[in-house]
């Protein structure tokens, strides 16, 4: 507390998925999980109040135990969060009459660029519903899941949009905001930069995107180069739109006055072009193997194509250390070393995985050269390599095994089941 001047203290207390299923299970069976949680919150509230602070806490537990809201001390500020577009944020109804904030998000986590269109809708609608329900304020969130690899400076559009909506009660139009932020923040009277940022942010994850595709670009960028699951979450048409959106950023960078924004915007755009080039190579390989299996190409043509694929994969592998070096420079431009090792380790693992993938393609190339049958892309085995979503699946499945899937809240069960589907090819 001596390090902070705020009168508020946020205890967090969100997403206790295994609540009451460990050492407190006997007491939970006696009084119920909701009452156990209230006991814990009251104890923390007493500590915070003793130090003269106003307690804040996330409100998601009360989605599942709305009857317990009335048992909370009146001065607690509840933080009602949801980070995706919805027609209506009905959780505010549970908190009506209490002190609470609405808490949307930038939509940047697990992505190489913020999901701007989704953030626009999330912020505007959540603030609208919060104002109607008597919310005291808004807290804009920006999370750093699994290494916080999204560049900080690329989030200014959603940060400032949140400030505008909080100030105006979500009554400002997006068009008026775009003109204002272009002139006053980016110092760009043409509006071209904002238009390009909006364009890229819209194709990264459209407003109507399925949940599995929302966080696709980050995991795909650090994934296995021959992972077939990328086709599901990043269809070829969308990947081409992302490439075009990223390339549209490059000629505008000279007009970006702030060097940190210019560097990080340019690096994110470059990462996305790299991802698109990797996807092109994957598509080339898949089509060549399928054509060879169908007898649609002669042996020499198959060998030539696979040689090109190997050359491309080698070039991508050699590119990774430079990407890691630039990532580190961008990170240290605005943050301490902290958990940068999470992403740097992924770069290192990916170099090894590229060698694994190249060796497999070489086997198919040699088989084609001998006139033997080649395997289809479905025969590729990524071995023990774990991508980001694989790591998430391991953790959440372990949680479900420990406490029982049936004991988890419905939204978490749905999350785990959707992740399991995503892991299937």
C-alpha positions as CSV (number, residue, x, y, z in Angstrom):
1,X,0.0,0.0,0.0
2,X,2.8,2.6,0.6
3,X,3.6,2.3,-3.1
4,X,0.2,3.4,-4.3
5,X,-1.8,6.6,-3.7
6,X,-5.2,5.2,-4.8
7,X,-8.0,5.1,-2.4
8,X,-9.1,1.9,-4.0
9,X,-7.8,-1.6,-3.5
10,X,-8.8,-4.3,-6.0
11,X,-8.7,-7.8,-4.4
12,X,-9.4,-9.4,-7.8
13,X,-11.2,-12.7,-6.5
14,X,-12.2,-13.6,-10.1
15,X,-12.6,-17.0,-11.7
16,X,-12.1,-19.3,-8.7
17,X,-13.0,-22.3,-10.8
18,X,-12.0,-24.9,-8.2
19,X,-13.7,-23.0,-5.3
20,X,-14.8,-25.3,-2.5
21,X,-13.4,-28.4,-4.1
22,X,-10.1,-28.7,-2.2
23,X,-9.3,-28.4,1.5
24,X,-12.6,-26.4,2.0
25,X,-14.8,-29.0,0.5
26,X,-16.3,-30.2,3.8
27,X,-17.3,-26.7,4.7
28,X,-18.6,-26.1,1.2
29,X,-20.8,-29.2,1.4
30,X,-22.2,-27.8,4.7
31,X,-22.9,-24.1,3.7
32,X,-22.6,-24.0,0.0
33,X,-20.0,-22.6,-2.4
34,X,-21.7,-19.2,-2.6
35,X,-21.7,-18.7,1.2
36,X,-18.1,-19.9,1.4
37,X,-17.1,-17.2,-1.1
38,X,-19.0,-14.6,0.8
39,X,-17.1,-15.5,4.0
40,X,-13.8,-15.1,2.2
41,X,-14.9,-11.7,0.7
42,X,-16.0,-10.4,4.1
43,X,-12.7,-11.4,5.6
44,X,-10.8,-9.5,2.9
45,X,-13.2,-6.5,3.1
46,X,-12.4,-6.2,6.8
47,X,-8.6,-6.1,6.1
48,X,-9.0,-3.6,3.2
49,X,-11.3,-1.3,5.3
50,X,-8.9,-1.4,8.2
51,X,-6.3,0.3,6.0
52,X,-8.7,3.0,4.9
53,X,-9.3,1.8,1.3
54,X,-12.4,1.1,-0.7
55,X,-12.5,-2.5,-1.9
56,X,-13.0,-3.4,-5.5
57,X,-13.5,-6.9,-6.8
58,X,-14.5,-8.7,-10.0
59,X,-18.1,-9.7,-10.1
60,X,-18.1,-12.9,-12.2
61,X,-18.9,-15.3,-9.3
62,X,-22.2,-13.5,-8.9
63,X,-23.2,-14.5,-12.4
64,X,-23.5,-18.0,-10.9
65,X,-24.6,-16.9,-7.4
66,X,-26.7,-13.8,-8.0
67,X,-28.6,-14.4,-4.7
68,X,-25.3,-13.6,-2.8
69,X,-24.9,-10.1,-4.0
70,X,-27.1,-8.8,-1.2
71,X,-24.9,-10.4,1.4
72,X,-21.9,-8.2,0.4
73,X,-20.9,-5.0,2.4
74,X,-22.5,-2.0,0.6
75,X,-19.3,-0.1,0.0
76,X,-17.6,-2.7,-2.2
77,X,-17.3,-1.6,-5.8
78,X,-18.1,-4.6,-8.1
79,X,-16.3,-4.9,-11.4
80,X,-18.6,-6.5,-14.0
81,X,-16.4,-7.7,-16.9
82,X,-17.1,-9.1,-20.3
83,X,-14.7,-8.7,-23.3
84,X,-16.7,-9.6,-26.4
85,X,-19.6,-7.9,-28.2
86,X,-23.1,-8.8,-27.0
87,X,-26.6,-7.5,-27.9
88,X,-27.1,-6.7,-24.2
89,X,-24.9,-7.1,-21.1
90,X,-27.5,-8.5,-18.8
91,X,-25.1,-9.1,-15.9
92,X,-25.6,-5.4,-15.0
93,X,-29.1,-6.4,-13.9
94,X,-27.7,-8.5,-11.1
95,X,-25.7,-5.5,-9.8
96,X,-28.4,-2.8,-10.2
97,X,-28.6,-0.7,-7.1
98,X,-25.1,-1.6,-6.0
99,X,-21.8,0.2,-6.5
100,X,-20.3,-1.2,-9.7
101,X,-18.2,-0.5,-12.8
102,X,-18.6,-2.0,-16.3
103,X,-15.3,-3.5,-17.5
104,X,-14.8,-4.0,-21.3
105,X,-11.5,-4.8,-23.0
106,X,-9.1,-3.9,-25.8
107,X,-9.4,-7.3,-27.4
108,X,-5.7,-7.4,-27.8
109,X,-4.6,-10.4,-25.8
110,X,-3.5,-13.5,-27.7
111,X,-3.4,-11.5,-30.9
112,X,-0.7,-9.8,-32.9
113,X,-3.0,-6.7,-33.3
114,X,-6.0,-5.6,-31.3
115,X,-9.4,-6.8,-32.4
116,X,-10.6,-3.3,-32.8
117,X,-14.1,-3.7,-34.2
118,X,-14.9,-6.1,-31.5
119,X,-13.5,-3.7,-28.9
120,X,-15.5,-0.8,-30.3
121,X,-18.8,-2.8,-29.9
122,X,-17.8,-4.2,-26.5
123,X,-17.0,-0.8,-25.0
124,X,-19.9,1.1,-26.5
125,X,-22.6,-1.4,-25.7
126,X,-21.3,-2.2,-22.2
127,X,-21.0,1.4,-21.2
128,X,-24.5,2.0,-22.6
129,X,-26.0,-0.8,-20.5
130,X,-24.0,0.3,-17.5
131,X,-25.2,3.8,-17.6
132,X,-28.8,2.6,-17.8
133,X,-28.3,0.3,-14.8
134,X,-26.6,3.0,-12.7
135,X,-22.9,2.0,-13.0
136,X,-20.6,4.2,-11.1
137,X,-17.8,4.1,-13.7
138,X,-15.9,2.1,-16.3
139,X,-12.6,0.2,-16.0
140,X,-10.9,-0.5,-19.4
141,X,-8.9,-3.8,-19.3
142,X,-6.0,-5.0,-21.4
143,X,-4.7,-8.4,-20.5
144,X,-1.4,-10.1,-21.1
145,X,-2.2,-13.7,-21.4
146,X,0.5,-16.2,-22.2
147,X,3.4,-13.8,-22.5
148,X,1.7,-10.5,-23.4
149,X,3.2,-10.5,-26.9
150,X,0.8,-7.8,-28.2
151,X,2.7,-4.5,-28.6
152,X,1.5,-1.9,-26.0
153,X,1.5,1.1,-28.4
154,X,-1.0,-0.6,-30.8
155,X,-3.7,-0.3,-28.2
156,X,-4.1,3.5,-28.2
157,X,-7.2,3.3,-30.4
158,X,-9.2,1.2,-28.0
159,X,-7.8,2.9,-24.9
160,X,-8.9,6.3,-26.1
161,X,-12.2,5.0,-27.4
162,X,-12.9,3.7,-23.9
163,X,-12.1,7.1,-22.4
164,X,-14.4,8.8,-24.9
165,X,-17.3,6.4,-24.2
166,X,-16.8,6.7,-20.4
167,X,-16.9,10.5,-20.7
168,X,-19.8,10.8,-23.0
169,X,-21.9,7.8,-21.8
170,X,-21.3,6.0,-25.1
171,X,-23.1,8.7,-27.1
172,X,-20.2,9.6,-29.4
173,X,-20.4,8.1,-32.8
174,X,-17.4,6.1,-34.1
175,X,-17.2,8.4,-37.1
176,X,-16.8,11.5,-34.8
177,X,-14.3,9.7,-32.7
178,X,-12.2,8.6,-35.6
179,X,-11.9,12.2,-36.9
180,X,-11.0,13.4,-33.4
181,X,-8.5,10.8,-32.5
182,X,-6.9,11.2,-36.0
183,X,-6.5,14.9,-35.6
184,X,-5.8,15.2,-31.9
185,X,-3.8,12.1,-31.1
186,X,-2.1,10.9,-34.3
187,X,-1.9,14.4,-35.7
188,X,-3.0,13.1,-39.1
189,X,-5.5,15.4,-40.9
190,X,-5.9,12.9,-43.8
191,X,-7.5,10.2,-41.7
192,X,-5.6,7.6,-43.7
193,X,-3.8,6.1,-40.7
194,X,-7.0,5.6,-38.7
195,X,-8.7,4.1,-41.7
196,X,-5.8,1.6,-42.1
197,X,-5.8,0.8,-38.3
198,X,-9.5,0.2,-38.4
199,X,-9.2,-2.0,-41.5
200,X,-6.5,-4.2,-40.0
201,X,-8.3,-4.4,-36.7
202,X,-11.5,-5.6,-38.4
203,X,-10.0,-8.4,-40.4
204,X,-7.9,-9.7,-37.5
205,X,-11.2,-10.9,-35.9
206,X,-14.5,-9.8,-37.4
207,X,-17.3,-8.9,-35.1
208,X,-19.2,-12.0,-36.1
209,X,-16.2,-14.3,-35.8
210,X,-16.6,-17.7,-34.0
211,X,-15.0,-17.9,-30.6
212,X,-12.3,-20.3,-31.7
213,X,-11.1,-17.8,-34.3
214,X,-11.0,-14.8,-32.1
215,X,-7.5,-15.3,-30.8
216,X,-6.0,-17.0,-33.8
217,X,-3.1,-14.8,-35.0
218,X,-0.8,-15.0,-31.9
219,X,-1.0,-18.8,-31.5
220,X,-0.6,-19.3,-35.3
221,X,2.5,-17.0,-35.3
222,X,4.3,-19.1,-32.7
223,X,2.8,-22.4,-33.9
224,X,4.1,-25.4,-35.8
225,X,4.5,-24.4,-39.5
226,X,2.6,-27.4,-40.7
227,X,-0.2,-27.4,-38.1
228,X,-3.4,-28.1,-40.0
229,X,-5.6,-26.5,-37.4
230,X,-4.7,-23.1,-38.6
231,X,-7.0,-23.6,-41.6
232,X,-10.0,-23.8,-39.2
233,X,-9.2,-20.6,-37.3
234,X,-7.6,-18.6,-40.1
235,X,-9.3,-19.4,-43.4
236,X,-7.3,-18.5,-46.5
237,X,-9.6,-15.6,-47.5
238,X,-9.2,-14.0,-44.0
239,X,-5.5,-14.6,-44.1
240,X,-5.2,-12.7,-47.4
241,X,-7.3,-9.9,-46.0
242,X,-5.0,-9.7,-43.0
243,X,-1.9,-9.6,-45.3
244,X,-3.4,-6.8,-47.3
245,X,-4.4,-4.9,-44.2
246,X,-0.9,-5.2,-42.7
247,X,0.8,-4.1,-46.0
248,X,-1.5,-1.1,-46.1
249,X,0.2,0.1,-42.9
250,X,3.7,0.2,-44.3
251,X,3.4,3.3,-46.6
252,X,1.8,5.3,-43.7
253,X,4.5,4.7,-41.1
254,X,6.5,7.8,-42.1
255,X,3.5,9.9,-41.1
256,X,3.4,8.5,-37.5
257,X,5.1,11.1,-35.4
258,X,5.6,9.1,-32.2
259,X,8.6,6.8,-32.6
260,X,7.3,4.1,-30.2
261,X,3.9,4.0,-31.9
262,X,5.6,3.9,-35.4
263,X,8.0,1.1,-34.4
264,X,5.4,-1.1,-32.7
265,X,2.8,-0.6,-35.4
266,X,5.3,-1.4,-38.1
267,X,6.5,-4.5,-36.2
268,X,3.0,-5.9,-35.7
269,X,2.2,-5.4,-39.4
270,X,5.5,-7.2,-40.3
271,X,4.6,-10.1,-38.0
272,X,1.3,-10.5,-39.8
273,X,2.9,-10.4,-43.2
274,X,5.3,-13.1,-42.0
275,X,2.4,-15.2,-40.8
276,X,0.7,-14.8,-44.2
277,X,3.8,-16.0,-46.0
278,X,4.0,-19.0,-43.7
279,X,0.4,-19.8,-44.5
280,X,1.1,-19.6,-48.2
281,X,3.9,-22.1,-47.8
282,X,1.6,-24.4,-45.9
283,X,-1.0,-24.2,-48.6
284,X,1.6,-24.9,-51.3
285,X,2.7,-28.0,-49.5
286,X,-0.8,-29.3,-48.8
287,X,-1.9,-28.8,-52.4
288,X,1.3,-30.4,-53.8
289,X,1.0,-33.5,-51.6
290,X,-2.7,-33.9,-52.4
291,X,-2.0,-33.5,-56.2
292,X,0.8,-36.1,-56.0
293,X,-1.5,-38.5,-54.2
294,X,-4.2,-38.1,-56.8
295,X,-1.8,-38.5,-59.6
296,X,-2.4,-34.9,-60.7
297,X,1.2,-34.0,-61.2
298,X,4.3,-35.8,-62.5
299,X,7.2,-36.8,-60.2
300,X,9.4,-34.0,-61.4
301,X,6.8,-31.3,-60.7
302,X,6.2,-32.7,-57.2
303,X,9.9,-32.7,-56.4
304,X,10.3,-29.2,-57.7
305,X,7.4,-27.9,-55.6
306,X,8.6,-29.7,-52.5
307,X,12.1,-28.2,-53.0
308,X,10.5,-24.8,-53.1
309,X,8.6,-25.5,-49.9
310,X,11.8,-26.7,-48.2
311,X,13.6,-23.5,-49.3
312,X,10.7,-21.4,-47.9
313,X,10.6,-23.2,-44.6
314,X,14.4,-22.8,-44.3
315,X,14.1,-19.1,-45.0
316,X,11.3,-18.8,-42.4
317,X,13.4,-20.7,-39.8
318,X,16.4,-18.4,-40.4
319,X,14.1,-15.4,-39.9
320,X,13.0,-16.4,-36.4
321,X,16.1,-15.1,-34.4
322,X,15.8,-11.7,-36.0
323,X,12.1,-11.6,-35.1
324,X,13.0,-12.5,-31.5
325,X,15.6,-9.8,-31.4
326,X,13.2,-7.2,-32.7
327,X,10.5,-8.4,-30.3
328,X,12.9,-8.0,-27.4
329,X,13.8,-4.5,-28.4
330,X,10.2,-3.4,-28.8
331,X,9.3,-5.0,-25.4
332,X,12.2,-3.3,-23.5
333,X,11.2,0.0,-25.1
334,X,8.2,0.3,-22.7
335,X,8.6,-2.5,-20.1
336,X,11.0,-4.2,-17.8
337,X,12.4,-7.7,-18.6
338,X,9.7,-9.4,-16.4
339,X,8.2,-12.3,-18.3
340,X,9.7,-11.7,-21.7
341,X,11.3,-15.1,-21.4
342,X,7.9,-16.7,-22.1
343,X,7.9,-15.4,-25.7
344,X,11.6,-15.7,-26.2
345,X,11.4,-19.4,-25.3
346,X,8.6,-19.9,-27.8
347,X,10.8,-18.4,-30.5
348,X,13.6,-20.9,-29.6
349,X,11.2,-23.9,-29.5
350,X,9.8,-22.8,-32.9
351,X,13.3,-22.9,-34.5
352,X,13.6,-26.6,-33.4
353,X,10.1,-27.3,-34.6
354,X,10.9,-25.9,-38.1
355,X,13.8,-28.4,-38.3
356,X,11.3,-31.1,-37.4
357,X,8.9,-29.9,-40.1
358,X,11.6,-29.5,-42.8
359,X,12.8,-33.1,-42.1
360,X,9.3,-34.4,-42.7
361,X,8.9,-32.5,-46.0
362,X,12.4,-33.7,-47.0
363,X,11.2,-37.3,-46.5
364,X,8.2,-36.7,-48.8
365,X,10.5,-35.0,-51.4
366,X,12.9,-38.0,-51.4
367,X,10.0,-40.4,-51.7
368,X,8.7,-38.5,-54.7
369,X,12.2,-38.4,-56.3
370,X,12.3,-42.2,-55.9
371,X,8.9,-42.6,-57.5
372,X,7.4,-43.8,-54.2
373,X,4.1,-42.7,-52.7
374,X,4.1,-39.5,-50.7
375,X,2.1,-38.9,-47.5
376,X,-0.6,-36.3,-47.3
377,X,-0.5,-33.4,-44.9
378,X,-2.7,-35.3,-42.6
379,X,0.1,-37.8,-41.9
380,X,2.4,-35.1,-40.4
381,X,3.0,-35.5,-36.7
382,X,4.1,-32.4,-34.8
383,X,5.6,-34.7,-32.1
384,X,5.8,-33.2,-28.6
385,X,5.7,-29.6,-29.7
386,X,3.1,-27.6,-27.7
387,X,1.7,-24.4,-29.2
388,X,0.0,-21.7,-27.1
389,X,-3.4,-23.3,-27.4
390,X,-2.0,-26.7,-26.7
391,X,-0.6,-25.3,-23.4
392,X,-4.0,-23.8,-22.6
393,X,-5.7,-27.1,-23.3
394,X,-3.2,-29.0,-21.0
395,X,-3.8,-26.6,-18.2
396,X,-7.6,-26.5,-18.4
397,X,-7.9,-30.3,-18.9
398,X,-5.8,-30.8,-15.9
399,X,-8.1,-28.5,-13.9
400,X,-11.1,-30.5,-15.2
401,X,-9.4,-33.8,-14.2
402,X,-8.6,-32.5,-10.7
403,X,-12.0,-31.1,-9.8
404,X,-14.4,-32.8,-12.2
405,X,-15.7,-31.1,-15.3
406,X,-19.2,-31.3,-13.9
407,X,-18.2,-29.1,-10.9
408,X,-17.1,-26.2,-13.0
409,X,-19.4,-23.3,-14.0
410,X,-21.3,-23.7,-17.3
411,X,-19.2,-21.0,-19.1
412,X,-16.0,-22.6,-18.1
413,X,-17.2,-26.1,-19.2
414,X,-18.1,-24.6,-22.5
415,X,-14.6,-23.0,-22.7
416,X,-12.9,-26.3,-22.0
417,X,-15.0,-28.2,-24.5
418,X,-14.4,-25.6,-27.3
419,X,-10.7,-25.8,-26.6
420,X,-10.8,-29.6,-26.9
421,X,-12.6,-29.3,-30.2
422,X,-9.9,-26.8,-31.4
423,X,-7.2,-29.3,-30.6
424,X,-8.8,-31.9,-32.9
425,X,-7.7,-31.9,-36.5
